[in-house]
């Protein structure tokens, strides 16, 4: 019987050795910077080991990889970050980016968004916008995206196919919405049964191992939000979640209108109404959650559910700031979402810096007529390290996927950042900036131009070679 391979044996069989500076935030208060480190990636895209520069096998591993033609070295001031994880994207809203943001949420949906999403009944149209979206997000460094699609089965499956084709890791949901009082006739599931059949069809579609051998694209049960779903549909989706154990995504206590609608209809907060129908669990991703209280937070933590914090769109539609630090103290897992197109940017870097900004506003308050000691919510601010964590390891924790960190056993989803890119937004002075300065400047200034390369599952998917 052959002996099992040790780490060194696996290193020699690996597909690639990446050498350079690697930075990640495995915890909200922890920034790790590894200079002249080696990240060894096997042929399946899994990190086999991480060798720091003083490791006994560092020099030999470099020599062997160079001789085998599988050494990739980051040049100049370039450095590696984990791939960005966007927990909340409305794929069919991509053409709507940056428009209609003056409308209240319910008017925005009825007047602008639902008519646009209905167009995805045309598969050629859906293919065109989804291809543009996935390509653009990859170029911005989003290696994993959690997508709301539409209620159209073929178009939703096409989005999943495009993620597989273009190499993005994704969680894709076929939107379920059948309530006749909240959904227009031209864009509504004809029955709860039809929505459930479409949801299960997507689950079966992505379970096909030939189509999706590495399970890089996963299905999500996706009630749009409680107002758009009948009780029969919500209970049916909860049963599907129990049966299949897949991800669940929905909106939760997003705005005053939506939050109070659920209270009036069910007598419960969104959090507890979702729990009552079996949709609050270990794989649930709850977008926004701005109006949840500590009881809701404790319930989320007990159920293991996570929040997609969407600071960009919250500024337009949510009538509040998500109490991120309070939720984290109570054990709620949190990552970031752009909420395209409620959020008018495709960059998760924009969402990360906005998360820092709104946390400061929550802590200090915004009404200058109120005394400063009473104006804000104490201990609410986060810093750039926490924001980087949210955009990477935090999102990975919400999804329970082995990504977001440079650690053995994680997938090599990564960005090579070029601080010196001519059209980039990082103002870097190599003779005065230390490593921490450079990371701060990247979090606050990086643009698409600074993302030199994008890798998913150990394969380069975007950027210059």
ZIDA-V538444 format. One record per residue. N is the residue number from 1. D_LAST is the distance of its C-alpha to the last C-alpha in Angstrom with 2 decimals. Layout:
n->N d_last->D_LAST
n->N d_last->D_LAST
This chain:
n->1 d_last->41.57
n->2 d_last->38.11
n->3 d_last->37.53
n->4 d_last->34.87
n->5 d_last->31.65
n->6 d_last->31.49
n->7 d_last->28.45
n->8 d_last->27.85
n->9 d_last->28.14
n->10 d_last->25.68
n->11 d_last->23.20
n->12 d_last->23.49
n->13 d_last->22.93
n->14 d_last->19.85
n->15 d_last->16.56
n->16 d_last->14.41
n->17 d_last->15.37
n->18 d_last->13.55
n->19 d_last->15.19
n->20 d_last->15.81
n->21 d_last->17.94
n->22 d_last->18.49
n->23 d_last->20.85
n->24 d_last->22.68
n->25 d_last->26.11
n->26 d_last->27.66
n->27 d_last->30.97
n->28 d_last->32.02
n->29 d_last->33.34
n->30 d_last->30.94
n->31 d_last->27.83
n->32 d_last->26.28
n->33 d_last->23.93
n->34 d_last->22.89
n->35 d_last->21.95
n->36 d_last->20.23
n->37 d_last->20.38
n->38 d_last->18.92
n->39 d_last->18.11
n->40 d_last->18.68
n->41 d_last->17.60
n->42 d_last->19.47
n->43 d_last->18.71
n->44 d_last->20.06
n->45 d_last->17.65
n->46 d_last->20.51
n->47 d_last->20.50
n->48 d_last->22.97
n->49 d_last->23.61
n->50 d_last->22.70
n->51 d_last->23.81
n->52 d_last->24.70
n->53 d_last->24.79
n->54 d_last->28.50
n->55 d_last->28.31
n->56 d_last->30.14
n->57 d_last->27.36
n->58 d_last->24.49
n->59 d_last->24.63
n->60 d_last->25.27
n->61 d_last->22.40
n->62 d_last->19.95
n->63 d_last->21.67
n->64 d_last->21.71
n->65 d_last->18.07
n->66 d_last->17.13
n->67 d_last->19.70
n->68 d_last->18.42
n->69 d_last->14.80
n->70 d_last->13.77
n->71 d_last->13.30
n->72 d_last->10.37
n->73 d_last->11.66
n->74 d_last->11.33
n->75 d_last->12.31
n->76 d_last->15.11
n->77 d_last->16.50
n->78 d_last->13.52
n->79 d_last->14.83
n->80 d_last->14.65
n->81 d_last->16.91
n->82 d_last->17.98
n->83 d_last->17.00
n->84 d_last->19.55
n->85 d_last->22.44
n->86 d_last->24.37
n->87 d_last->27.77
n->88 d_last->29.27
n->89 d_last->27.91
n->90 d_last->30.17
n->91 d_last->27.90
n->92 d_last->30.53
n->93 d_last->31.07
n->94 d_last->27.70
n->95 d_last->29.49
n->96 d_last->32.00
n->97 d_last->29.70
n->98 d_last->31.67
n->99 d_last->34.95
n->100 d_last->38.39
n->101 d_last->37.89
n->102 d_last->41.44
n->103 d_last->42.98
n->104 d_last->44.32
n->105 d_last->42.46
n->106 d_last->44.96
n->107 d_last->45.12
n->108 d_last->41.34
n->109 d_last->41.19
n->110 d_last->44.14
n->111 d_last->43.62
n->112 d_last->39.87
n->113 d_last->37.92
n->114 d_last->40.00
n->115 d_last->40.38
n->116 d_last->36.63
n->117 d_last->35.88
n->118 d_last->38.62
n->119 d_last->36.65
n->120 d_last->34.31
n->121 d_last->37.16
n->122 d_last->35.50
n->123 d_last->32.68
n->124 d_last->30.92
n->125 d_last->30.99
n->126 d_last->29.73
n->127 d_last->26.83
n->128 d_last->25.82
n->129 d_last->25.97
n->130 d_last->24.51
n->131 d_last->21.41
n->132 d_last->20.96
n->133 d_last->21.66
n->134 d_last->19.38
n->135 d_last->16.37
n->136 d_last->17.40
n->137 d_last->18.08
n->138 d_last->14.74
n->139 d_last->13.12
n->140 d_last->15.79
n->141 d_last->14.98
n->142 d_last->17.80
n->143 d_last->16.95
n->144 d_last->20.66
n->145 d_last->23.15
n->146 d_last->26.87
n->147 d_last->28.02
n->148 d_last->31.46
n->149 d_last->31.53
n->150 d_last->34.91
n->151 d_last->38.04
n->152 d_last->36.90
n->153 d_last->36.21
n->154 d_last->34.20
n->155 d_last->31.95
n->156 d_last->31.36
n->157 d_last->30.43
n->158 d_last->28.07
n->159 d_last->26.25
n->160 d_last->25.93
n->161 d_last->24.68
n->162 d_last->21.95
n->163 d_last->20.77
n->164 d_last->20.71
n->165 d_last->18.99
n->166 d_last->16.20
n->167 d_last->15.83
n->168 d_last->17.57
n->169 d_last->20.28
n->170 d_last->23.48
n->171 d_last->27.24
n->172 d_last->28.85
n->173 d_last->32.49
n->174 d_last->34.88
n->175 d_last->37.01
n->176 d_last->40.70
n->177 d_last->43.25
n->178 d_last->46.76
n->179 d_last->49.13
n->180 d_last->51.16
n->181 d_last->52.06
n->182 d_last->48.51
n->183 d_last->46.47
n->184 d_last->47.19
n->185 d_last->48.64
n->186 d_last->45.71
n->187 d_last->43.20
n->188 d_last->44.76
n->189 d_last->44.97
n->190 d_last->48.35
n->191 d_last->49.29
n->192 d_last->48.19
n->193 d_last->48.25
n->194 d_last->45.76
n->195 d_last->43.31
n->196 d_last->43.72
n->197 d_last->43.21
n->198 d_last->39.98
n->199 d_last->38.70
n->200 d_last->39.60
n->201 d_last->38.07
n->202 d_last->34.62
n->203 d_last->35.17
n->204 d_last->36.10
n->205 d_last->33.20
n->206 d_last->30.61
n->207 d_last->32.69
n->208 d_last->31.90
n->209 d_last->30.01
n->210 d_last->28.80
n->211 d_last->27.22
n->212 d_last->25.94
n->213 d_last->25.87
n->214 d_last->24.20
n->215 d_last->26.08
n->216 d_last->22.92
n->217 d_last->24.89
n->218 d_last->28.40
n->219 d_last->31.44
n->220 d_last->33.39
n->221 d_last->37.03
n->222 d_last->37.08
n->223 d_last->40.38
n->224 d_last->39.45
n->225 d_last->41.98
n->226 d_last->45.60
n->227 d_last->47.14
n->228 d_last->45.47
n->229 d_last->46.60
n->230 d_last->50.09
n->231 d_last->51.44
n->232 d_last->51.34
n->233 d_last->47.63
n->234 d_last->46.86
n->235 d_last->48.94
n->236 d_last->47.40
n->237 d_last->43.85
n->238 d_last->45.04
n->239 d_last->46.37
n->240 d_last->43.06
n->241 d_last->41.30
n->242 d_last->43.87
n->243 d_last->43.60
n->244 d_last->39.83
n->245 d_last->38.68
n->246 d_last->35.58
n->247 d_last->34.25
n->248 d_last->36.43
n->249 d_last->35.38
n->250 d_last->37.69
n->251 d_last->38.79
n->252 d_last->41.26
n->253 d_last->43.66
n->254 d_last->41.34
n->255 d_last->43.97
n->256 d_last->47.74
n->257 d_last->48.33
n->258 d_last->46.41
n->259 d_last->47.60
n->260 d_last->51.24
n->261 d_last->51.09
n->262 d_last->50.28
n->263 d_last->52.97
n->264 d_last->55.55
n->265 d_last->54.67
n->266 d_last->54.36
n->267 d_last->56.03
n->268 d_last->52.93
n->269 d_last->49.79
n->270 d_last->46.57
n->271 d_last->45.68
n->272 d_last->48.97
n->273 d_last->49.18
n->274 d_last->45.84
n->275 d_last->47.12
n->276 d_last->50.34
n->277 d_last->48.63
n->278 d_last->46.29
n->279 d_last->43.05
n->280 d_last->42.62
n->281 d_last->41.07
n->282 d_last->38.44
n->283 d_last->35.68
n->284 d_last->36.83
n->285 d_last->34.57
n->286 d_last->36.89
n->287 d_last->35.53
n->288 d_last->37.10
n->289 d_last->40.29
n->290 d_last->41.48
n->291 d_last->45.16
n->292 d_last->45.44
n->293 d_last->48.01
n->294 d_last->48.23
n->295 d_last->49.91
n->296 d_last->46.97
n->297 d_last->44.56
n->298 d_last->46.60
n->299 d_last->46.60
n->300 d_last->42.82
n->301 d_last->42.50
n->302 d_last->45.09
n->303 d_last->43.35
n->304 d_last->39.88
n->305 d_last->38.52
n->306 d_last->35.72
n->307 d_last->35.31
n->308 d_last->32.45
n->309 d_last->33.15
n->310 d_last->32.34
n->311 d_last->33.37
n->312 d_last->32.15
n->313 d_last->34.23
n->314 d_last->37.03
n->315 d_last->37.77
n->316 d_last->38.61
n->317 d_last->40.27
n->318 d_last->41.23
n->319 d_last->44.12
n->320 d_last->43.15
n->321 d_last->40.63
n->322 d_last->39.57
n->323 d_last->41.17
n->324 d_last->38.07
n->325 d_last->39.55
n->326 d_last->42.77
n->327 d_last->41.06
n->328 d_last->38.97
n->329 d_last->42.19
n->330 d_last->43.77
n->331 d_last->41.01
n->332 d_last->39.09
n->333 d_last->35.39
n->334 d_last->33.33
n->335 d_last->29.80
n->336 d_last->28.52
n->337 d_last->28.32
n->338 d_last->27.52
n->339 d_last->30.22
n->340 d_last->28.73
n->341 d_last->30.77
n->342 d_last->33.50
n->343 d_last->30.93
n->344 d_last->29.62
n->345 d_last->26.01
n->346 d_last->22.96
n->347 d_last->21.65
n->348 d_last->22.75
n->349 d_last->22.49
n->350 d_last->25.32
n->351 d_last->27.25
n->352 d_last->26.92
n->353 d_last->28.30
n->354 d_last->30.94
n->355 d_last->31.98
n->356 d_last->32.77
n->357 d_last->34.65
n->358 d_last->36.82
n->359 d_last->37.68
n->360 d_last->39.05
n->361 d_last->40.98
n->362 d_last->42.44
n->363 d_last->43.57
n->364 d_last->45.08
n->365 d_last->46.29
n->366 d_last->46.17
n->367 d_last->49.80
n->368 d_last->51.13
n->369 d_last->54.69
n->370 d_last->54.47
n->371 d_last->55.07
n->372 d_last->51.87
n->373 d_last->53.16
n->374 d_last->53.56
n->375 d_last->50.73
n->376 d_last->47.75
n->377 d_last->46.92
n->378 d_last->46.74
n->379 d_last->43.89
n->380 d_last->41.42
n->381 d_last->38.62
n->382 d_last->35.25
n->383 d_last->32.84
n->384 d_last->29.09
n->385 d_last->28.80
n->386 d_last->30.66
n->387 d_last->28.54
n->388 d_last->25.27
n->389 d_last->27.07
n->390 d_last->28.10
n->391 d_last->24.60
n->392 d_last->23.33
n->393 d_last->25.91
n->394 d_last->28.75
n->395 d_last->27.28
n->396 d_last->26.58
n->397 d_last->30.22
n->398 d_last->31.54
n->399 d_last->29.80
n->400 d_last->30.55
n->401 d_last->27.11
n->402 d_last->25.42
n->403 d_last->22.53
n->404 d_last->22.27
n->405 d_last->22.68
n->406 d_last->21.17
n->407 d_last->24.04
n->408 d_last->24.81
n->409 d_last->25.38
n->410 d_last->23.02
n->411 d_last->20.08
n->412 d_last->16.63
n->413 d_last->15.90
n->414 d_last->14.08
n->415 d_last->12.45
n->416 d_last->10.74
n->417 d_last->13.03
n->418 d_last->12.91
n->419 d_last->16.65
n->420 d_last->16.48
n->421 d_last->14.68
n->422 d_last->17.15
n->423 d_last->17.98
n->424 d_last->17.86
n->425 d_last->21.07
n->426 d_last->21.05
n->427 d_last->23.66
n->428 d_last->22.88
n->429 d_last->25.23
n->430 d_last->24.02
n->431 d_last->27.54
n->432 d_last->29.27
n->433 d_last->27.07
n->434 d_last->27.22
n->435 d_last->24.81
n->436 d_last->26.86
n->437 d_last->26.94
n->438 d_last->23.17
n->439 d_last->23.09
n->440 d_last->25.92
n->441 d_last->24.32
n->442 d_last->21.17
n->443 d_last->23.45
n->444 d_last->25.56
n->445 d_last->23.18
n->446 d_last->19.58
n->447 d_last->18.50
n->448 d_last->15.74
n->449 d_last->14.26
n->450 d_last->14.09
n->451 d_last->11.90
n->452 d_last->8.40
n->453 d_last->7.17
n->454 d_last->9.82
n->455 d_last->10.91
n->456 d_last->14.23
n->457 d_last->16.29
n->458 d_last->13.74
n->459 d_last->11.31
n->460 d_last->8.13
n->461 d_last->9.84
n->462 d_last->8.52
n->463 d_last->6.50
n->464 d_last->3.79
n->465 d_last->0.00
